């Protein structure tokens, strides 16, 4: 593979980004947390959730109560490797 990324890796990254936004928008926080390693960290500004369980609890608190109130829009990123 060398320094160049294979197409399957690029597609996997794009799918990960798309799923992240969709899971947040749909309030599917267990699915969202499953995108991370068990001890993964989500951090944005002053917010920090460490571990999958903390992510589920944290997103339940910060996201609107109804699905569809927020919509993440993703664009095809440039991925170089």
Helices and strands as residue ranges (DSSP letters): H 7-25, H 29-34, E 41-44, E 47-50, H 52-62
